Amino acid sequence: MPSRRTHIAPHAPGGQLAAALTALREANGIVDVFPPEALAEALSAAPPVPDLDLRDIEFVTLDPAESRDLDQAFHIERTGRGGFLLRYAIADVPGFVAPGGALDAEARRRGQTLYLPDGSVPLHPRELSEGRASLLPDEDRSAFVWTIELDADGRAALDGADVGPARVERARIRSRAKLDYASAQVAVDSGTAGPGTGAAGAGAPPADTAAAAAAAALALLPVVGELRIACERARGGASLNMAEEEVVRDEHGYRIERRFPLRVEEWNAQLSLLTGMAAGRIMLDGGIGILRTMLPPDATALAEFHGRVAALGLPWPDGIPYGEYLRTVPADTPAGAAVLHAASSLFRGADYAAFGVAHDGVRLAPPEEPEQAAIAAPYAHVTAPLRRLVDRWGLAICEALYAGRDVPEWVLASLGEVPGLMRSSASLAGRLNSEALDRIEAALLRDRAGEAFDAVVLEARGETARVQIVDPAVTSRVPNPGGALVAGRHARVRVVRADVATGTIELAAA
């Protein structure tokens, strides 16, 4: 379940907020610079040259326009049985990182790429993650290629379809085009196709190989994406598409602009989810792996959620699955935003569970409940090794299991350590995101002390309530003596004080 993500527009000038975010990085020891030994390894490592050559397959990548750390490339074609064949290539990070080396040690210390409002702090040196290992167009790369057959309804073998099981093999690939979300959505909606903004006109012959690959990808991605969304609904999965928020500063102060995910982003996410589910199945069948787990909410939490959304005027009807209900929520309304806020806290306890026999003979048992509750299936992280540590282990495990080889010794030696490393990095990432958001919200209200705003009460507990100001979109606590503020109701609140340096906001009922 994604968390709310906020960033500062590249054109926004510096100021008190920029200084506060820099201080937050420094206070937590967050630095972009890598130890010289780790950087040297990233520059000198020679990736493997797999025997399997798939450079004739017209893979493309699909990411935000500014991204250069390209973990995934895909290719979809129709099969003779009326279904589809998905090939999903993942950057070969295990081929660049020597187990036990300086780069390995630094990656384990970091755990994941940190995304902060004023920029990212990468898991690996940018020379590797945005260069040598990234699936950039027109570059030969080693990759872990997942091949997943789907039937005419978009169902894979793990969904019970009568198709072959997923395969994962190391191969040489060559991406043909770097597509971005906004241009891809325009191309799909308008009937044009092509990489970036250079789309070929509808019905016109592709101008080059890149345009042809983009046209083919964007012709089938919506079809397979919608079929996979239907599969998600059928198994009871849920997607919570929170808005991204961009903070803009001009002569009038700070303001926030919200952007909801495009449909093409949802289709793209379904390819990654399918691959992660295939990885989870391979691990469980092979008796070794690291699953991404999440327990379902208990009866008390569900009852509370039912009550909160009913109070917000968007009741959850009996008999409607959780994921289906969320798809009906109008995310761009105050009540809908409050529901999504409540929904994001309903599923808690996401974790990693390692299982199998470690190098010292100790057996780690599989989790009793292997499903990731929001996905409604066993699931493993394998699709973002440039940005997430655990994926390197997942890829090595799945490739070895599929090939019928022993899992590498370096994986066995550290299998039980990886969940703890990921918990630590996730805790840091969550705390930094929360504290950065506090400072951004304080910046939005910095010059508005004494002003009153319309708000929605998200929750009321004891002597305090949590409210979301309608505009600007700020969430904070307010004293609630006597319980005058009631969850799900509208209220007026007044800004008492907002301190950008500490992220402190004081509100009072107006």
Disulfide bonds with the S-S distance in Angstrom:
none
